[in-house]
Structures are given as structure tokens and as C-alpha cells.
Amino acid sequence: MTPQAAGLGDLAVIFFSGRVLLVLRRLRSCYTLLGECYIHGIMDGEVIDAWEEGRLEEEIFTSL
């Protein structure tokens, strides 16, 4: 389940300090937050497990 505005190419991300998945859309050199999402099968720590195994990459985001 995603925000209604979400579409192909948007990112589902979780911040290391976060507790929910978020959908971001890249707009030139910035990202805009579209909202929270739910993806079955990755809501109970599976994302961190995949990252630790090298199957997902880390990206650093900063706020303006």
C-alpha cells in the first residue's frame, strides 16, 4: 500500500532511526516525501537484514 500519488521510479526508504517505510520522489537534486507505505514481507526488520547482507544499498539524505 502506498500513497495515491506514488508511481514508477519512486523510492521506498526506511531511515535508520525510523519505524515506518516512506515513499520519496526525486525532483532534480532533491527528494519530496509522498507519505508512508506498507510492503508485505519487509515490515519486521527484513530491510535491515537485507542491508547487512549487502542486498540493499545505503544512501545519505539531508534536510534543507
PDBQT receptor file of N, H, CA, C and O in Angstrom, charges set to zero:
ATOM      1  N   MET A   1       0.855  -1.165   0.000  1.00  0.00    +0.000 N 
ATOM      2  CA  MET A   1       0.000   0.000   0.000  1.00  0.00    +0.000 C 
ATOM      3  C   MET A   1       0.901   1.228   0.000  1.00  0.00    +0.000 C 
ATOM      4  O   MET A   1       1.854   1.314   0.774  1.00  0.00    +0.000 OA
ATOM      5  N   THR A   2       0.594   2.148  -0.853  1.00  0.00    +0.000 N 
ATOM      6  H   THR A   2      -0.180   2.077  -1.482  1.00  0.00    +0.000 HD
ATOM      7  CA  THR A   2       1.395   3.358  -0.997  1.00  0.00    +0.000 C 
ATOM      8  C   THR A   2       0.469   4.574  -1.090  1.00  0.00    +0.000 C 
ATOM      9  O   THR A   2      -0.740   4.431  -1.269  1.00  0.00    +0.000 OA
ATOM     10  N   PRO A   3       1.049   5.763  -0.967  1.00  0.00    +0.000 N 
ATOM     11  CA  PRO A   3       0.240   6.958  -1.202  1.00  0.00    +0.000 C 
ATOM     12  C   PRO A   3      -0.307   6.934  -2.634  1.00  0.00    +0.000 C 
ATOM     13  O   PRO A   3       0.339   6.388  -3.528  1.00  0.00    +0.000 OA
ATOM     14  N   GLN A   4      -1.457   7.505  -2.857  1.00  0.00    +0.000 N 
ATOM     15  H   GLN A   4      -1.982   7.949  -2.131  1.00  0.00    +0.000 HD
ATOM     16  CA  GLN A   4      -2.087   7.510  -4.171  1.00  0.00    +0.000 C 
ATOM     17  C   GLN A   4      -1.190   8.159  -5.229  1.00  0.00    +0.000 C 
ATOM     18  O   GLN A   4      -1.238   7.769  -6.396  1.00  0.00    +0.000 OA
ATOM     19  N   ALA A   5      -0.380   9.132  -4.843  1.00  0.00    +0.000 N 
ATOM     20  H   ALA A   5      -0.340   9.449  -3.895  1.00  0.00    +0.000 HD
ATOM     21  CA  ALA A   5       0.481   9.836  -5.786  1.00  0.00    +0.000 C 
ATOM     22  C   ALA A   5       1.723   9.040  -6.180  1.00  0.00    +0.000 C 
ATOM     23  O   ALA A   5       2.405   9.411  -7.136  1.00  0.00    +0.000 OA
ATOM     24  N   ALA A   6       2.033   7.956  -5.469  1.00  0.00    +0.000 N 
ATOM     25  H   ALA A   6       1.479   7.654  -4.693  1.00  0.00    +0.000 HD
ATOM     26  CA  ALA A   6       3.250   7.184  -5.744  1.00  0.00    +0.000 C 
ATOM     27  C   ALA A   6       3.175   6.534  -7.118  1.00  0.00    +0.000 C 
ATOM     28  O   ALA A   6       2.104   6.160  -7.597  1.00  0.00    +0.000 OA
ATOM     29  N   GLY A   7       4.352   6.410  -7.741  1.00  0.00    +0.000 N 
ATOM     30  H   GLY A   7       5.222   6.713  -7.352  1.00  0.00    +0.000 HD
ATOM     31  CA  GLY A   7       4.392   5.819  -9.067  1.00  0.00    +0.000 C 
ATOM     32  C   GLY A   7       5.724   5.160  -9.362  1.00  0.00    +0.000 C 
ATOM     33  O   GLY A   7       6.613   5.110  -8.513  1.00  0.00    +0.000 OA
ATOM     34  N   LEU A   8       5.845   4.661 -10.564  1.00  0.00    +0.000 N 
ATOM     35  H   LEU A   8       5.122   4.701 -11.254  1.00  0.00    +0.000 HD
ATOM     36  CA  LEU A   8       7.052   4.002 -11.023  1.00  0.00    +0.000 C 
ATOM     37  C   LEU A   8       8.248   4.942 -10.897  1.00  0.00    +0.000 C 
ATOM     38  O   LEU A   8       8.187   6.090 -11.338  1.00  0.00    +0.000 OA
ATOM     39  N   GLY A   9       9.322   4.462 -10.303  1.00  0.00    +0.000 N 
ATOM     40  H   GLY A   9       9.371   3.530  -9.945  1.00  0.00    +0.000 HD
ATOM     41  CA  GLY A   9      10.522   5.268 -10.127  1.00  0.00    +0.000 C 
ATOM     42  C   GLY A   9      10.646   5.917  -8.767  1.00  0.00    +0.000 C 
ATOM     43  O   GLY A   9      11.726   6.386  -8.409  1.00  0.00    +0.000 OA
ATOM     44  N   ASP A  10       9.567   5.959  -7.997  1.00  0.00    +0.000 N 
ATOM     45  H   ASP A  10       8.689   5.578  -8.288  1.00  0.00    +0.000 HD
ATOM     46  CA  ASP A  10       9.646   6.486  -6.633  1.00  0.00    +0.000 C 
ATOM     47  C   ASP A  10      10.405   5.487  -5.755  1.00  0.00    +0.000 C 
ATOM     48  O   ASP A  10      10.493   4.303  -6.082  1.00  0.00    +0.000 OA
ATOM     49  N   LEU A  11      10.941   5.966  -4.657  1.00  0.00    +0.000 N 
ATOM     50  H   LEU A  11      10.870   6.927  -4.391  1.00  0.00    +0.000 HD
ATOM     51  CA  LEU A  11      11.729   5.127  -3.755  1.00  0.00    +0.000 C 
ATOM     52  C   LEU A  11      10.965   4.808  -2.483  1.00  0.00    +0.000 C 
ATOM     53  O   LEU A  11      10.319   5.680  -1.902  1.00  0.00    +0.000 OA
ATOM     54  N   ALA A  12      11.042   3.558  -2.054  1.00  0.00    +0.000 N 
ATOM     55  H   ALA A  12      11.567   2.850  -2.526  1.00  0.00    +0.000 HD
ATOM     56  CA  ALA A  12      10.558   3.173  -0.729  1.00  0.00    +0.000 C 
ATOM     57  C   ALA A  12      11.792   3.099   0.153  1.00  0.00    +0.000 C 
ATOM     58  O   ALA A  12      12.698   2.310  -0.114  1.00  0.00    +0.000 OA
ATOM     59  N   VAL A  13      11.840   3.913   1.202  1.00  0.00    +0.000 N 
ATOM     60  H   VAL A  13      11.105   4.554   1.419  1.00  0.00    +0.000 HD
ATOM     61  CA  VAL A  13      13.030   4.003   2.050  1.00  0.00    +0.000 C 
ATOM     62  C   VAL A  13      12.647   3.856   3.516  1.00  0.00    +0.000 C 
ATOM     63  O   VAL A  13      11.507   4.093   3.914  1.00  0.00    +0.000 OA
ATOM     64  N   ILE A  14      13.631   3.460   4.293  1.00  0.00    +0.000 N 
ATOM     65  H   ILE A  14      14.557   3.268   3.969  1.00  0.00    +0.000 HD
ATOM     66  CA  ILE A  14      13.480   3.494   5.748  1.00  0.00    +0.000 C 
ATOM     67  C   ILE A  14      14.744   4.131   6.302  1.00  0.00    +0.000 C 
ATOM     68  O   ILE A  14      15.857   3.745   5.942  1.00  0.00    +0.000 OA
ATOM     69  N   PHE A  15      14.566   5.095   7.168  1.00  0.00    +0.000 N 
ATOM     70  H   PHE A  15      13.662   5.408   7.461  1.00  0.00    +0.000 HD
ATOM     71  CA  PHE A  15      15.703   5.734   7.800  1.00  0.00    +0.000 C 
ATOM     72  C   PHE A  15      16.135   4.881   8.989  1.00  0.00    +0.000 C 
ATOM     73  O   PHE A  15      15.299   4.260   9.645  1.00  0.00    +0.000 OA
ATOM     74  N   PHE A  16      17.434   4.849   9.268  1.00  0.00    +0.000 N 
ATOM     75  H   PHE A  16      18.113   5.353   8.735  1.00  0.00    +0.000 HD
ATOM     76  CA  PHE A  16      17.936   4.013  10.356  1.00  0.00    +0.000 C 
ATOM     77  C   PHE A  16      17.259   4.328  11.685  1.00  0.00    +0.000 C 
ATOM     78  O   PHE A  16      17.107   3.443  12.526  1.00  0.00    +0.000 OA
ATOM     79  N   SER A  17      16.857   5.563  11.880  1.00  0.00    +0.000 N 
ATOM     80  H   SER A  17      16.981   6.283  11.197  1.00  0.00    +0.000 HD
ATOM     81  CA  SER A  17      16.178   5.919  13.132  1.00  0.00    +0.000 C 
ATOM     82  C   SER A  17      14.657   5.816  13.007  1.00  0.00    +0.000 C 
ATOM     83  O   SER A  17      13.933   6.091  13.963  1.00  0.00    +0.000 OA
ATOM     84  N   GLY A  18      14.180   5.421  11.830  1.00  0.00    +0.000 N 
ATOM     85  H   GLY A  18      14.768   5.198  11.054  1.00  0.00    +0.000 HD
ATOM     86  CA  GLY A  18      12.744   5.393  11.587  1.00  0.00    +0.000 C 
ATOM     87  C   GLY A  18      12.088   4.070  11.932  1.00  0.00    +0.000 C 
ATOM     88  O   GLY A  18      12.757   3.065  12.177  1.00  0.00    +0.000 OA
ATOM     89  N   ARG A  19      10.761   4.093  11.945  1.00  0.00    +0.000 N 
ATOM     90  H   ARG A  19      10.218   4.909  11.746  1.00  0.00    +0.000 HD
ATOM     91  CA  ARG A  19       9.990   2.894  12.264  1.00  0.00    +0.000 C 
ATOM     92  C   ARG A  19       9.006   2.537  11.154  1.00  0.00    +0.000 C 
ATOM     93  O   ARG A  19       8.331   1.511  11.237  1.00  0.00    +0.000 OA
ATOM     94  N   VAL A  20       8.916   3.370  10.115  1.00  0.00    +0.000 N 
ATOM     95  H   VAL A  20       9.465   4.203  10.048  1.00  0.00    +0.000 HD
ATOM     96  CA  VAL A  20       7.997   3.105   9.005  1.00  0.00    +0.000 C 
ATOM     97  C   VAL A  20       8.720   3.312   7.676  1.00  0.00    +0.000 C 
ATOM     98  O   VAL A  20       9.699   4.054   7.590  1.00  0.00    +0.000 OA
ATOM     99  N   LEU A  21       8.213   2.636   6.640  1.00  0.00    +0.000 N 
ATOM    100  H   LEU A  21       7.418   2.033   6.710  1.00  0.00    +0.000 HD
ATOM    101  CA  LEU A  21       8.709   2.864   5.287  1.00  0.00    +0.000 C 
ATOM    102  C   LEU A  21       8.096   4.143   4.749  1.00  0.00    +0.000 C 
ATOM    103  O   LEU A  21       6.932   4.440   5.016  1.00  0.00    +0.000 OA
ATOM    104  N   LEU A  22       8.873   4.896   3.997  1.00  0.00    +0.000 N 
ATOM    105  H   LEU A  22       9.819   4.655   3.780  1.00  0.00    +0.000 HD
ATOM    106  CA  LEU A  22       8.414   6.144   3.403  1.00  0.00    +0.000 C 
ATOM    107  C   LEU A  22       8.618   6.085   1.898  1.00  0.00    +0.000 C 
ATOM    108  O   LEU A  22       9.516   5.396   1.414  1.00  0.00    +0.000 OA
ATOM    109  N   VAL A  23       7.792   6.804   1.165  1.00  0.00    +0.000 N 
ATOM    110  H   VAL A  23       7.063   7.364   1.558  1.00  0.00    +0.000 HD
ATOM    111  CA  VAL A  23       7.940   6.905  -0.287  1.00  0.00    +0.000 C 
ATOM    112  C   VAL A  23       8.484   8.294  -0.601  1.00  0.00    +0.000 C 
ATOM    113  O   VAL A  23       7.919   9.308  -0.192  1.00  0.00    +0.000 OA
ATOM    114  N   LEU A  24       9.601   8.317  -1.342  1.00  0.00    +0.000 N 
ATOM    115  H   LEU A  24      10.060   7.493  -1.675  1.00  0.00    +0.000 HD
ATOM    116  CA  LEU A  24      10.226   9.571  -1.760  1.00  0.00    +0.000 C 
ATOM    117  C   LEU A  24      10.227   9.646  -3.279  1.00  0.00    +0.000 C 
ATOM    118  O   LEU A  24      10.326   8.626  -3.961  1.00  0.00    +0.000 OA
ATOM    119  N   ARG A  25      10.117  10.857  -3.800  1.00  0.00    +0.000 N 
ATOM    120  H   ARG A  25      10.036  11.686  -3.246  1.00  0.00    +0.000 HD
ATOM    121  CA  ARG A  25      10.217  11.091  -5.236  1.00  0.00    +0.000 C 
ATOM    122  C   ARG A  25      11.352  12.067  -5.487  1.00  0.00    +0.000 C 
ATOM    123  O   ARG A  25      11.418  13.129  -4.867  1.00  0.00    +0.000 OA
ATOM    124  N   ARG A  26      12.245  11.704  -6.400  1.00  0.00    +0.000 N 
ATOM    125  H   ARG A  26      12.192  10.841  -6.904  1.00  0.00    +0.000 HD
ATOM    126  CA  ARG A  26      13.359  12.576  -6.745  1.00  0.00    +0.000 C 
ATOM    127  C   ARG A  26      12.873  13.692  -7.663  1.00  0.00    +0.000 C 
ATOM    128  O   ARG A  26      12.214  13.441  -8.672  1.00  0.00    +0.000 OA
ATOM    129  N   LEU A  27      13.207  14.922  -7.299  1.00  0.00    +0.000 N 
ATOM    130  H   LEU A  27      13.743  15.126  -6.480  1.00  0.00    +0.000 HD
ATOM    131  CA  LEU A  27      12.905  16.105  -8.099  1.00  0.00    +0.000 C 
ATOM    132  C   LEU A  27      14.201  16.871  -8.287  1.00  0.00    +0.000 C 
ATOM    133  O   LEU A  27      14.622  17.627  -7.411  1.00  0.00    +0.000 OA
ATOM    134  N   ARG A  28      14.825  16.672  -9.428  1.00  0.00    +0.000 N 
ATOM    135  H   ARG A  28      14.483  16.057 -10.139  1.00  0.00    +0.000 HD
ATOM    136  CA  ARG A  28      16.153  17.223  -9.740  1.00  0.00    +0.000 C 
ATOM    137  C   ARG A  28      17.161  16.739  -8.717  1.00  0.00    +0.000 C 
ATOM    138  O   ARG A  28      17.464  15.546  -8.677  1.00  0.00    +0.000 OA
ATOM    139  N   SER A  29      17.692  17.629  -7.887  1.00  0.00    +0.000 N 
ATOM    140  H   SER A  29      17.447  18.597  -7.920  1.00  0.00    +0.000 HD
ATOM    141  CA  SER A  29      18.720  17.235  -6.916  1.00  0.00    +0.000 C 
ATOM    142  C   SER A  29      18.145  17.039  -5.513  1.00  0.00    +0.000 C 
ATOM    143  O   SER A  29      18.898  16.866  -4.555  1.00  0.00    +0.000 OA
ATOM    144  N   CYS A  30      16.818  17.064  -5.388  1.00  0.00    +0.000 N 
ATOM    145  H   CYS A  30      16.206  17.205  -6.167  1.00  0.00    +0.000 HD
ATOM    146  CA  CYS A  30      16.165  16.916  -4.088  1.00  0.00    +0.000 C 
ATOM    147  C   CYS A  30      15.151  15.782  -4.133  1.00  0.00    +0.000 C 
ATOM    148  O   CYS A  30      14.871  15.223  -5.193  1.00  0.00    +0.000 OA
ATOM    149  N   TYR A  31      14.612  15.455  -2.983  1.00  0.00    +0.000 N 
ATOM    150  H   TYR A  31      14.840  15.909  -2.121  1.00  0.00    +0.000 HD
ATOM    151  CA  TYR A  31      13.549  14.464  -2.867  1.00  0.00    +0.000 C 
ATOM    152  C   TYR A  31      12.369  15.097  -2.154  1.00  0.00    +0.000 C 
ATOM    153  O   TYR A  31      12.542  15.967  -1.301  1.00  0.00    +0.000 OA
ATOM    154  N   THR A  32      11.184  14.663  -2.500  1.00  0.00    +0.000 N 
ATOM    155  H   THR A  32      11.043  13.956  -3.193  1.00  0.00    +0.000 HD
ATOM    156  CA  THR A  32       9.990  15.097  -1.789  1.00  0.00    +0.000 C 
ATOM    157  C   THR A  32       9.332  13.872  -1.163  1.00  0.00    +0.000 C 
ATOM    158  O   THR A  32       9.304  12.798  -1.764  1.00  0.00    +0.000 OA
ATOM    159  N   LEU A  33       8.812  14.037   0.029  1.00  0.00    +0.000 N 
ATOM    160  H   LEU A  33       8.835  14.909   0.518  1.00  0.00    +0.000 HD
ATOM    161  CA  LEU A  33       8.159  12.959   0.756  1.00  0.00    +0.000 C 
ATOM    162  C   LEU A  33       6.717  12.848   0.307  1.00  0.00    +0.000 C 
ATOM    163  O   LEU A  33       5.957  13.812   0.392  1.00  0.00    +0.000 OA
ATOM    164  N   LEU A  34       6.337  11.659  -0.174  1.00  0.00    +0.000 N 
ATOM    165  H   LEU A  34       6.955  10.876  -0.243  1.00  0.00    +0.000 HD
ATOM    166  CA  LEU A  34       4.958  11.432  -0.605  1.00  0.00    +0.000 C 
ATOM    167  C   LEU A  34       4.099  10.857   0.504  1.00  0.00    +0.000 C 
ATOM    168  O   LEU A  34       2.884  11.051   0.511  1.00  0.00    +0.000 OA
ATOM    169  N   GLY A  35       4.726  10.140   1.457  1.00  0.00    +0.000 N 
ATOM    170  H   GLY A  35       5.713   9.982   1.451  1.00  0.00    +0.000 HD
ATOM    171  CA  GLY A  35       3.983   9.581   2.569  1.00  0.00    +0.000 C 
ATOM    172  C   GLY A  35       4.512   8.227   2.996  1.00  0.00    +0.000 C 
ATOM    173  O   GLY A  35       5.558   7.778   2.527  1.00  0.00    +0.000 OA
ATOM    174  N   GLU A  36       3.779   7.580   3.891  1.00  0.00    +0.000 N 
ATOM    175  H   GLU A  36       2.929   7.944   4.272  1.00  0.00    +0.000 HD
ATOM    176  CA  GLU A  36       4.152   6.267   4.405  1.00  0.00    +0.000 C 
ATOM    177  C   GLU A  36       3.668   5.183   3.454  1.00  0.00    +0.000 C 
ATOM    178  O   GLU A  36       2.752   5.400   2.661  1.00  0.00    +0.000 OA
ATOM    179  N   CYS A  37       4.300   4.002   3.544  1.00  0.00    +0.000 N 
ATOM    180  H   CYS A  37       5.044   3.826   4.189  1.00  0.00    +0.000 HD
ATOM    181  CA  CYS A  37       3.836   2.874   2.751  1.00  0.00    +0.000 C 
ATOM    182  C   CYS A  37       3.975   1.579   3.542  1.00  0.00    +0.000 C 
ATOM    183  O   CYS A  37       4.640   1.525   4.576  1.00  0.00    +0.000 OA
ATOM    184  N   TYR A  38       3.337   0.555   3.031  1.00  0.00    +0.000 N 
ATOM    185  H   TYR A  38       2.796   0.599   2.191  1.00  0.00    +0.000 HD
ATOM    186  CA  TYR A  38       3.416  -0.786   3.608  1.00  0.00    +0.000 C 
ATOM    187  C   TYR A  38       3.770  -1.737   2.481  1.00  0.00    +0.000 C 
ATOM    188  O   TYR A  38       3.107  -1.754   1.444  1.00  0.00    +0.000 OA
ATOM    189  N   ILE A  39       4.823  -2.537   2.685  1.00  0.00    +0.000 N 
ATOM    190  H   ILE A  39       5.361  -2.523   3.527  1.00  0.00    +0.000 HD
ATOM    191  CA  ILE A  39       5.213  -3.557   1.717  1.00  0.00    +0.000 C 
ATOM    192  C   ILE A  39       5.287  -4.873   2.464  1.00  0.00    +0.000 C 
ATOM    193  O   ILE A  39       6.146  -5.067   3.325  1.00  0.00    +0.000 OA
ATOM    194  N   HIS A  40       4.382  -5.770   2.129  1.00  0.00    +0.000 N 
ATOM    195  H   HIS A  40       3.684  -5.612   1.430  1.00  0.00    +0.000 HD
ATOM    196  CA  HIS A  40       4.314  -7.062   2.814  1.00  0.00    +0.000 C 
ATOM    197  C   HIS A  40       5.644  -7.801   2.663  1.00  0.00    +0.000 C 
ATOM    198  O   HIS A  40       6.196  -7.893   1.567  1.00  0.00    +0.000 OA
ATOM    199  N   GLY A  41       6.141  -8.322   3.770  1.00  0.00    +0.000 N 
ATOM    200  H   GLY A  41       5.692  -8.248   4.661  1.00  0.00    +0.000 HD
ATOM    201  CA  GLY A  41       7.369  -9.106   3.752  1.00  0.00    +0.000 C 
ATOM    202  C   GLY A  41       8.619  -8.348   4.157  1.00  0.00    +0.000 C 
ATOM    203  O   GLY A  41       9.686  -8.947   4.291  1.00  0.00    +0.000 OA
ATOM    204  N   ILE A  42       8.508  -7.037   4.356  1.00  0.00    +0.000 N 
ATOM    205  H   ILE A  42       7.641  -6.550   4.247  1.00  0.00    +0.000 HD
ATOM    206  CA  ILE A  42       9.697  -6.287   4.792  1.00  0.00    +0.000 C 
ATOM    207  C   ILE A  42       9.393  -5.351   5.960  1.00  0.00    +0.000 C 
ATOM    208  O   ILE A  42      10.105  -4.369   6.165  1.00  0.00    +0.000 OA
ATOM    209  N   MET A  43       8.363  -5.642   6.710  1.00  0.00    +0.000 N 
ATOM    210  H   MET A  43       7.784  -6.440   6.543  1.00  0.00    +0.000 HD
ATOM    211  CA  MET A  43       7.953  -4.722   7.770  1.00  0.00    +0.000 C 
ATOM    212  C   MET A  43       8.465  -5.113   9.155  1.00  0.00    +0.000 C 
ATOM    213  O   MET A  43       8.220  -4.393  10.124  1.00  0.00    +0.000 OA
ATOM    214  N   ASP A  44       9.163  -6.227   9.265  1.00  0.00    +0.000 N 
ATOM    215  H   ASP A  44       9.362  -6.812   8.478  1.00  0.00    +0.000 HD
ATOM    216  CA  ASP A  44       9.610  -6.693  10.577  1.00  0.00    +0.000 C 
ATOM    217  C   ASP A  44      11.127  -6.852  10.640  1.00  0.00    +0.000 C 
ATOM    218  O   ASP A  44      11.629  -7.848  11.160  1.00  0.00    +0.000 OA
ATOM    219  N   GLY A  45      11.855  -5.869  10.109  1.00  0.00    +0.000 N 
ATOM    220  H   GLY A  45      11.447  -5.060   9.687  1.00  0.00    +0.000 HD
ATOM    221  CA  GLY A  45      13.308  -5.903  10.179  1.00  0.00    +0.000 C 
ATOM    222  C   GLY A  45      13.997  -6.549   8.995  1.00  0.00    +0.000 C 
ATOM    223  O   GLY A  45      15.227  -6.593   8.951  1.00  0.00    +0.000 OA
ATOM    224  N   GLU A  46      13.236  -7.054   8.031  1.00  0.00    +0.000 N 
ATOM    225  H   GLU A  46      12.237  -7.018   8.067  1.00  0.00    +0.000 HD
ATOM    226  CA  GLU A  46      13.852  -7.705   6.880  1.00  0.00    +0.000 C 
ATOM    227  C   GLU A  46      14.712  -6.747   6.057  1.00  0.00    +0.000 C 
ATOM    228  O   GLU A  46      15.679  -7.173   5.426  1.00  0.00    +0.000 OA
ATOM    229  N   VAL A  47      14.369  -5.462   6.060  1.00  0.00    +0.000 N 
ATOM    230  H   VAL A  47      13.584  -5.117   6.574  1.00  0.00    +0.000 HD
ATOM    231  CA  VAL A  47      15.159  -4.479   5.312  1.00  0.00    +0.000 C 
ATOM    232  C   VAL A  47      16.568  -4.385   5.896  1.00  0.00    +0.000 C 
ATOM    233  O   VAL A  47      17.546  -4.356   5.149  1.00  0.00    +0.000 OA
ATOM    234  N   ILE A  48      16.676  -4.337   7.204  1.00  0.00    +0.000 N 
ATOM    235  H   ILE A  48      15.882  -4.360   7.811  1.00  0.00    +0.000 HD
ATOM    236  CA  ILE A  48      17.994  -4.257   7.847  1.00  0.00    +0.000 C 
ATOM    237  C   ILE A  48      18.782  -5.527   7.584  1.00  0.00    +0.000 C 
ATOM    238  O   ILE A  48      19.986  -5.465   7.334  1.00  0.00    +0.000 OA
ATOM    239  N   ASP A  49      18.121  -6.683   7.636  1.00  0.00    +0.000 N 
ATOM    240  H   ASP A  49      17.143  -6.733   7.839  1.00  0.00    +0.000 HD
ATOM    241  CA  ASP A  49      18.797  -7.947   7.330  1.00  0.00    +0.000 C 
ATOM    242  C   ASP A  49      19.352  -7.923   5.907  1.00  0.00    +0.000 C 
ATOM    243  O   ASP A  49      20.497  -8.317   5.684  1.00  0.00    +0.000 OA
ATOM    244  N   ALA A  50      18.557  -7.469   4.950  1.00  0.00    +0.000 N 
ATOM    245  H   ALA A  50      17.627  -7.149   5.131  1.00  0.00    +0.000 HD
ATOM    246  CA  ALA A  50      18.997  -7.401   3.550  1.00  0.00    +0.000 C 
ATOM    247  C   ALA A  50      20.156  -6.422   3.389  1.00  0.00    +0.000 C 
ATOM    248  O   ALA A  50      21.087  -6.683   2.627  1.00  0.00    +0.000 OA
ATOM    249  N   TRP A  51      20.104  -5.298   4.100  1.00  0.00    +0.000 N 
ATOM    250  H   TRP A  51      19.347  -5.086   4.719  1.00  0.00    +0.000 HD
ATOM    251  CA  TRP A  51      21.190  -4.311   4.035  1.00  0.00    +0.000 C 
ATOM    252  C   TRP A  51      22.477  -4.907   4.602  1.00  0.00    +0.000 C 
ATOM    253  O   TRP A  51      23.547  -4.749   4.015  1.00  0.00    +0.000 OA
ATOM    254  N   GLU A  52      22.375  -5.589   5.736  1.00  0.00    +0.000 N 
ATOM    255  H   GLU A  52      21.506  -5.717   6.213  1.00  0.00    +0.000 HD
ATOM    256  CA  GLU A  52      23.555  -6.203   6.349  1.00  0.00    +0.000 C 
ATOM    257  C   GLU A  52      24.168  -7.274   5.446  1.00  0.00    +0.000 C 
ATOM    258  O   GLU A  52      25.379  -7.495   5.480  1.00  0.00    +0.000 OA
ATOM    259  N   GLU A  53      23.341  -7.936   4.644  1.00  0.00    +0.000 N 
ATOM    260  H   GLU A  53      22.358  -7.756   4.617  1.00  0.00    +0.000 HD
ATOM    261  CA  GLU A  53      23.821  -8.966   3.721  1.00  0.00    +0.000 C 
ATOM    262  C   GLU A  53      24.322  -8.379   2.404  1.00  0.00    +0.000 C 
ATOM    263  O   GLU A  53      24.790  -9.123   1.542  1.00  0.00    +0.000 OA
ATOM    264  N   GLY A  54      24.233  -7.061   2.231  1.00  0.00    +0.000 N 
ATOM    265  H   GLY A  54      23.852  -6.457   2.931  1.00  0.00    +0.000 HD
ATOM    266  CA  GLY A  54      24.719  -6.404   1.024  1.00  0.00    +0.000 C 
ATOM    267  C   GLY A  54      23.742  -6.423  -0.138  1.00  0.00    +0.000 C 
ATOM    268  O   GLY A  54      24.126  -6.108  -1.264  1.00  0.00    +0.000 OA
ATOM    269  N   ARG A  55      22.483  -6.786   0.109  1.00  0.00    +0.000 N 
ATOM    270  H   ARG A  55      22.172  -7.042   1.024  1.00  0.00    +0.000 HD
ATOM    271  CA  ARG A  55      21.486  -6.837  -0.962  1.00  0.00    +0.000 C 
ATOM    272  C   ARG A  55      20.794  -5.494  -1.184  1.00  0.00    +0.000 C 
ATOM    273  O   ARG A  55      20.104  -5.314  -2.188  1.00  0.00    +0.000 OA
ATOM    274  N   LEU A  56      20.968  -4.561  -0.269  1.00  0.00    +0.000 N 
ATOM    275  H   LEU A  56      21.528  -4.708   0.546  1.00  0.00    +0.000 HD
ATOM    276  CA  LEU A  56      20.414  -3.212  -0.400  1.00  0.00    +0.000 C 
ATOM    277  C   LEU A  56      21.523  -2.209  -0.147  1.00  0.00    +0.000 C 
ATOM    278  O   LEU A  56      22.474  -2.493   0.581  1.00  0.00    +0.000 OA
ATOM    279  N   GLU A  57      21.401  -1.051  -0.744  1.00  0.00    +0.000 N 
ATOM    280  H   GLU A  57      20.628  -0.820  -1.336  1.00  0.00    +0.000 HD
ATOM    281  CA  GLU A  57      22.437  -0.035  -0.554  1.00  0.00    +0.000 C 
ATOM    282  C   GLU A  57      21.957   1.081   0.359  1.00  0.00    +0.000 C 
ATOM    283  O   GLU A  57      20.761   1.340   0.492  1.00  0.00    +0.000 OA
ATOM    284  N   GLU A  58      22.913   1.722   0.973  1.00  0.00    +0.000 N 
ATOM    285  H   GLU A  58      23.885   1.512   0.865  1.00  0.00    +0.000 HD
ATOM    286  CA  GLU A  58      22.660   2.830   1.891  1.00  0.00    +0.000 C 
ATOM    287  C   GLU A  58      22.838   4.131   1.134  1.00  0.00    +0.000 C 
ATOM    288  O   GLU A  58      23.751   4.259   0.319  1.00  0.00    +0.000 OA
ATOM    289  N   GLU A  59      21.972   5.097   1.396  1.00  0.00    +0.000 N 
ATOM    290  H   GLU A  59      21.230   4.994   2.058  1.00  0.00    +0.000 HD
ATOM    291  CA  GLU A  59      22.101   6.429   0.814  1.00  0.00    +0.000 C 
ATOM    292  C   GLU A  59      21.906   7.440   1.929  1.00  0.00    +0.000 C 
ATOM    293  O   GLU A  59      21.096   7.225   2.831  1.00  0.00    +0.000 OA
ATOM    294  N   ILE A  60      22.634   8.524   1.873  1.00  0.00    +0.000 N 
ATOM    295  H   ILE A  60      23.292   8.698   1.141  1.00  0.00    +0.000 HD
ATOM    296  CA  ILE A  60      22.533   9.568   2.892  1.00  0.00    +0.000 C 
ATOM    297  C   ILE A  60      21.632  10.685   2.385  1.00  0.00    +0.000 C 
ATOM    298  O   ILE A  60      21.840  11.211   1.291  1.00  0.00    +0.000 OA
ATOM    299  N   PHE A  61      20.635  11.045   3.180  1.00  0.00    +0.000 N 
ATOM    300  H   PHE A  61      20.466  10.618   4.068  1.00  0.00    +0.000 HD
ATOM    301  CA  PHE A  61      19.721  12.134   2.867  1.00  0.00    +0.000 C 
ATOM    302  C   PHE A  61      19.938  13.241   3.887  1.00  0.00    +0.000 C 
ATOM    303  O   PHE A  61      20.169  12.966   5.065  1.00  0.00    +0.000 OA
ATOM    304  N   THR A  62      19.867  14.469   3.449  1.00  0.00    +0.000 N 
ATOM    305  H   THR A  62      19.680  14.692   2.492  1.00  0.00    +0.000 HD
ATOM    306  CA  THR A  62      19.954  15.615   4.355  1.00  0.00    +0.000 C 
ATOM    307  C   THR A  62      18.737  16.483   4.139  1.00  0.00    +0.000 C 
ATOM    308  O   THR A  62      18.170  16.508   3.047  1.00  0.00    +0.000 OA
ATOM    309  N   SER A  63      18.332  17.196   5.176  1.00  0.00    +0.000 N 
ATOM    310  H   SER A  63      18.792  17.176   6.063  1.00  0.00    +0.000 HD
ATOM    311  CA  SER A  63      17.180  18.084   5.050  1.00  0.00    +0.000 C 
ATOM    312  C   SER A  63      17.663  19.502   4.789  1.00  0.00    +0.000 C 
ATOM    313  O   SER A  63      18.791  19.866   5.121  1.00  0.00    +0.000 OA
ATOM    314  N   LEU A  64      16.796  20.278   4.195  1.00  0.00    +0.000 N 
ATOM    315  H   LEU A  64      15.879  19.982   3.926  1.00  0.00    +0.000 HD
ATOM    316  CA  LEU A  64      17.133  21.675   3.885  1.00  0.00    +0.000 C 
ATOM    317  C   LEU A  64      16.728  22.569   5.024  1.00  0.00    +0.000 C 
ATOM    318  O   LEU A  64      16.926  23.782   4.958  1.00  0.00    +0.000 OA
TER     319      LEU A  64
